[in-house]
């Protein structure tokens, strides 16, 4: 259930390559879910999660650095933490 929640945030809210409308690409970010889940459950700060999302975008997906994405990554890190906290209550 937690992995599905992370999937939904990554594909619908983070989506750095803009594939959320493509039915064939709905699993595009699924390989990154376990590490994101682990960071959150280990209590990583939002900045650490945001840095990990940036690592994914730049180093694994191959996108250039972007100050706009930096802000988005932090917002998504906070959102991921909120979603998982809500699930645990």
ABEGO torsion letter per residue (X at the ends): XAAAAAAAAAAAAAGAAGAAABAAAAAAAAAAAAAAAAAAAAGBBAAAAAAAAAAAAAAAAGBBBBAAAAAAAAAAAAAAAAAAAAAAX
